[in-house]
Structure formats: structure tokens, C-alpha cells
Amino acid sequence: MKGALLIVLGGVCGALATFFLMAPQRIIVASGRTSSIPSQVAAIAPASTASLPTSSSTALMPESAASMPAFPEPAPATPVVDSSPRAPMALPTAPPSPGMLMIPVEGIMTNQLTDTFDDARAAGRRHDAIDIMAPKGTRVLAAADGKVVKLFTSARGGLTVYEFDPTATYTYYYAHLDSYAPALAEGMQLKRGDLIGFVGSTGDASPAAPHLHFEITLLGADKNWWHGTAINPYPVLTGRQSLTAAAAAAGSASTTH
């Protein structure tokens, strides 16, 4: 029995001796601090290890918000105000109202028109129209929607076009044309601005002064293209008077004569 006890005690002592011989130094943790760090560990430890918490219970805890470094708040952006002068925005031009007449010669403005309605003509006639001066070959356009009712060549008007409005209330008469638009024919429907022909000096117009003779007539009950009450186109084309008002004025004038 004593022999067995001696054998067990010898084994325990041998184990303790082996443990102490293999460990170069002991680490004391009972007091909450490390007495010394093995030289092998110190050689590979980062320089900041000394500043780490010594308690193993807090070493793995994340830093609190209070311990985070304080960064200054970014200053609010100052708005940039462009005080440079700007040109006013151009507003789109409103399209013409339906039924309004356009100047039937391309490129001619209202300030270029002359009221020749009451001018005297040969044999004691009144002009009953306006002459729109323009270079030969300038495009002649339909003044309004309508229908070509007659293409006619006369001694006075030369190459002419008679157009009825959609209600067959008015005739638009274009004279002294140099030529017609290609494919223009009687019965053709026209839209405002469609090509009718080209400015010229056919008929009794002077070759030195090509122009478009433009006339408006209020049709009678018979709807004859060659006959009607003359309406002054000048106030209508310049926007001074509506076609209805001009027709009323023309009707009043005809009844007083």
C-alpha cells in the first residue's frame, strides 16, 4: 500500500516539475495585473498594446459613443445667387385665330401695305382692291381656307384666281399673277397659306411694278364669282377691322349710293 502511494506522489511531483521547467515565467492574474510578459510575446505585440484595457472582461467590448473622437459638423452650404442680368424669356407666338386673313404675299408685313381701295382707275372706276407690291416671282398664298372656283385670264387682271370661303359668303380675288402654282385647279380645296401662284405683272399691270392685286367681295344670293360688293381688304389684313365688320361697312356704303 505504501509503495503504491509513493508511486502516485512521485508521478504528481514529476508532473509539477515538468510544468514549472517548461514555462519561462508565470503570469499572475489574481491581483488584476500582469507581472511580466514573456519576451517572445512582447516582441510581436503592437506598440499600442500597453494602452489596451487590462481586464479581459472589457478588452472585447466596443468603444462607447463618449469615447469616440469628436468631428466638427460640416458648415451649411452657402446658396449661390446669380445676380447677372438676363434677357426676358421669349414667349411663343399664338397661332392666328380661325377665319382671320393672312397677307397673301409671302414676306410682306402689315407696315408695308398701302390702302389703295379708293384710288381712281381708268374709265372713272374705283380700284376696289389693294395692290401689294413685291418682286416678280414672290410666292402668293391663300389668305384663308376656301375653294378655287375659277382660274381666269382677263385683259385687265391677267392670270387670276377666284377663291370662295367655306361658307360661300366671300370671294378672294388674286390678279396679275406671273404663273399659277403647279397642279392648281378649279374645285381644289385650299388651306390658309397654301401656294396659289407667283407675283407678276400680267394684264394691265406695269412690268416695272410687279404686284398682287387682292380684292374681297361679298357675294350676292346668286353666288356669281365675277360679281359682288367690294370690301376694303386693308383694315382686315392689318388687323384694324374684322372681315365681318368690313363687310357690314361695305354693305352700308353700297346702300347709300
C-alpha positions in Angstrom: 0.0 0.0 0.0 2.8 2.4 0.9 4.5 1.5 -2.3 1.5 2.5 -4.4 1.2 5.8 -2.6 4.8 6.6 -3.2 4.4 5.9 -6.9 1.4 8.3 -7.1 3.2 11.0 -5.2 6.2 10.6 -7.4 4.1 11.0 -10.6 2.5 14.2 -9.3 5.8 15.7 -8.3 7.3 14.8 -11.7 4.4 16.5 -13.5 4.7 19.7 -11.4 8.4 19.8 -12.0 7.9 19.4 -15.8 5.3 22.2 -15.8 7.5 24.7 -14.0 10.5 23.8 -16.1 8.7 24.4 -19.4 7.1 27.7 -18.5 9.7 30.5 -18.7 7.7 32.8 -16.4 4.4 32.8 -14.6 1.6 35.2 -15.2 -0.2 36.3 -12.0 -3.8 37.3 -12.6 -5.1 37.1 -9.1 -4.2 40.8 -8.4 -5.8 42.0 -11.8 -2.4 42.9 -13.4 0.2 41.1 -15.3 3.5 40.9 -13.5 5.5 40.4 -16.7 5.0 39.5 -20.3 7.1 36.8 -21.9 9.8 38.2 -24.1 8.6 36.3 -27.1 5.1 37.8 -26.8 6.5 41.3 -26.2 8.5 41.1 -29.4 5.4 40.6 -31.6 2.9 42.7 -29.7 1.9 46.0 -31.3 3.2 49.3 -29.8 -0.3 50.2 -28.7 -0.8 47.0 -26.6 0.2 48.9 -23.5 -2.8 51.2 -23.9 -5.3 48.4 -24.2 -7.6 47.6 -21.2 -6.0 45.1 -18.8 -9.3 43.5 -17.8 -10.2 40.5 -20.0 -13.9 41.3 -19.5 -13.6 44.7 -21.1 -11.0 44.1 -23.7 -13.5 42.8 -26.2 -16.2 45.5 -25.6 -16.7 48.1 -28.3 -15.9 51.7 -27.6 -18.7 53.8 -26.2 -20.0 56.8 -28.0 -18.5 59.1 -25.4 -15.0 57.7 -26.2 -15.3 58.3 -30.0 -13.3 61.2 -31.3 -15.5 64.3 -31.9 -15.5 65.5 -35.6 -16.8 69.0 -36.3 -20.2 69.3 -38.0 -19.8 70.5 -41.7 -20.8 74.1 -42.2 -24.1 74.6 -44.1 -23.6 75.3 -47.8 -24.0 79.0 -48.7 -26.5 79.3 -51.6 -25.2 80.9 -54.7 -27.3 83.6 -56.1 -26.8 84.6 -59.8 -27.5 88.3 -59.9 -26.3 88.8 -63.5 -29.0 90.4 -65.8 -30.9 88.1 -68.0 -32.9 88.7 -71.1 -36.7 88.1 -70.7 -37.9 84.7 -71.9 -39.4 84.8 -75.4 -43.0 83.6 -75.3 -44.3 81.5 -78.2 -46.4 83.4 -80.7 -50.0 82.4 -80.6 -51.3 80.9 -83.8 -53.7 83.0 -85.8 -57.4 82.7 -84.9 -59.5 80.6 -87.4 -61.1 82.8 -90.0 -58.5 85.5 -89.8 -57.0 86.6 -93.1 -53.3 86.5 -93.7 -51.4 88.8 -96.0 -51.4 86.8 -99.3 -47.8 87.7 -100.4 -45.0 85.9 -98.7 -42.7 88.0 -96.6 -44.8 91.2 -96.6 -45.6 92.8 -93.3 -48.5 95.0 -92.3 -46.4 98.1 -92.3 -45.6 97.6 -96.0 -49.3 97.7 -97.1 -50.9 100.7 -98.6 -54.6 101.4 -98.7 -55.4 101.9 -102.4 -59.0 100.8 -102.2 -60.4 104.2 -103.1 -57.8 105.1 -105.8 -59.2 106.1 -109.2 -58.7 103.9 -112.2 -59.3 104.3 -115.9 -62.8 105.0 -117.2 -63.8 106.5 -113.9 -63.5 103.3 -111.9 -62.6 102.9 -108.3 -59.8 100.4 -107.6 -61.9 98.4 -105.1 -58.8 96.4 -104.0 -55.3 96.9 -102.7 -52.0 96.4 -104.6 -49.4 94.6 -102.7 -46.0 95.4 -104.2 -43.4 92.6 -104.3 -40.6 91.4 -106.6 -41.7 89.2 -109.5 -41.8 85.6 -108.6 -42.6 86.1 -104.9 -45.0 83.4 -103.6 -48.7 84.2 -103.5 -50.5 82.4 -100.7 -54.2 81.7 -99.9 -55.4 84.4 -97.5 -57.8 81.9 -95.8 -59.3 78.5 -96.2 -61.6 78.0 -99.2 -62.0 76.5 -102.6 -60.8 77.5 -106.1 -63.9 78.3 -108.1 -62.3 79.9 -111.1 -59.0 80.3 -112.9 -59.4 83.1 -115.4 -57.3 85.1 -117.8 -58.5 88.7 -118.5 -57.2 91.7 -120.3 -57.1 93.8 -117.1 -56.3 91.1 -114.4 -54.0 88.8 -116.4 -53.7 85.4 -114.7 -56.3 85.4 -111.9 -57.7 83.1 -109.2 -61.2 83.4 -107.6 -61.5 81.6 -104.2 -64.7 81.2 -102.3 -64.6 80.9 -98.5 -66.0 77.7 -97.0 -69.5 79.3 -96.5 -69.5 80.8 -100.0 -70.1 84.2 -98.4 -66.9 85.9 -99.7 -64.7 85.8 -102.8 -60.9 86.3 -102.6 -59.6 87.6 -105.9 -55.9 87.3 -106.8 -54.8 89.1 -110.0 -51.7 89.9 -112.2 -50.0 86.5 -111.4 -46.9 85.6 -113.3 -47.9 82.0 -113.1 -50.1 79.6 -111.1 -48.9 77.1 -108.6 -48.2 73.6 -110.0 -51.4 71.4 -110.1 -53.6 74.3 -109.1 -57.1 73.6 -110.5 -60.7 74.6 -110.2 -62.5 72.8 -107.4 -59.3 72.4 -105.3 -59.7 72.9 -101.6 -57.2 75.4 -100.1 -55.9 75.9 -96.7 -54.7 79.2 -95.3 -51.1 79.7 -96.5 -51.3 77.3 -99.4 -49.4 78.3 -102.5 -51.6 79.8 -105.3 -49.1 81.3 -107.7 -46.4 83.9 -108.1 -46.3 87.7 -108.2 -46.1 89.1 -111.7 -47.4 91.9 -113.9 -49.7 90.2 -116.3 -52.8 92.0 -117.6 -52.7 95.8 -117.5 -50.1 95.9 -114.7 -46.8 97.7 -115.4 -43.8 95.3 -115.9 -41.8 97.8 -113.9 -44.0 97.5 -110.9 -45.0 93.8 -110.3 -47.6 93.4 -107.6 -50.6 91.3 -106.4 -54.0 92.9 -106.9 -56.0 91.5 -104.0 -59.7 92.0 -103.7 -62.5 90.8 -101.4 -66.2 90.8 -102.4 -69.3 90.0 -100.5 -71.3 87.5 -102.7 -74.9 88.1 -103.6 -77.6 85.5 -103.5 -76.7 84.3 -107.0 -73.1 83.4 -105.9 -71.5 84.7 -109.1 -67.8 84.6 -108.8 -67.4 87.7 -111.0 -69.9 89.8 -109.1 -70.3 91.1 -105.5 -70.0 94.0 -103.1 -66.4 95.2 -102.8 -64.9 95.1 -99.3 -61.7 97.1 -98.4 -59.0 94.5 -97.6 -56.7 97.0 -96.0 -58.2 97.2 -92.5 -58.8 93.4 -92.5 -55.2 92.5 -93.4 -53.7 95.0 -90.9 -56.0 93.8 -88.1 -57.8 97.1 -87.8 -61.2 95.6 -88.6 -62.7 92.1 -88.8 -63.9 90.8 -92.1 -67.5 90.8 -90.7 -67.2 94.4 -89.7 -65.7 95.4 -93.0 -68.5 93.6 -94.9 -71.1 95.4 -92.8 -69.4 98.7 -93.6 -69.3 97.9 -97.3 -73.0 96.9 -97.3 -73.9 100.2 -95.6 -71.8 102.2 -98.1 -73.4 100.4 -101.1 -77.0 101.2 -99.9 -76.2 104.9 -99.5 -75.1 105.3 -103.1 
